[in-house]
Amino acid sequence: MILQLPVEEINQLINEITETIETKDFMKLAETGFQEWNDPEENIYNNEAEN
């Protein structure tokens, strides 16, 4: 069915798919930068709120 689309629309779809994949890849990469947030020792602010 996709092959029945005009070439311009196929190219637009390819560009949108590529952009979506890149965005998801960047988001997945960014998650690694925030792993320290999951460290219980880094919860100093939560501990202060309990006092």
N, C-alpha and C positions, 0 to 999 in steps of 0.2 A: 504494500500500500504506500509506503514512504517513497518508493521508487517512482510512483506515479505523480509525485509533487514536482512542481517546477524546480529547476536547479537552484534558483535564488532562495527558495524556501528550505530546500535541503541544506544549503550552506548556512542559513540562519539557524536551523535546528542544530547543526553541528556546533556552531559557535555558542549557542545557549547551553548545550550539553557540556561542552568543554569548560565554560565558565562555572557551571554548577559543580563539576568535578573538582576544579581548582579551588573553589570556595570551600568545599568539604575537606579537601586535602589541607588547606591552610588552617581550618578549624581544628582538625585532628592534630596538626603540628602544634598549634597554640596550646592545646590541652596539656602537652608535656611541660610547658613552661609554668604551669600552676600546680604541679604535683605537691609542692611543699604545703599547699593549703590543706591537703589531706593529712598532714602530719600532726598528731595530737600535741606534740611539744610546741608547735607553732600557734596554739590556741590561747596565747597569753591574754588576748583581749576578752575572750569568753570567760577566763578565770577571774579577771578583774571585776567583771560585772557581777559575779557571784558574791563578792565580798561586801 
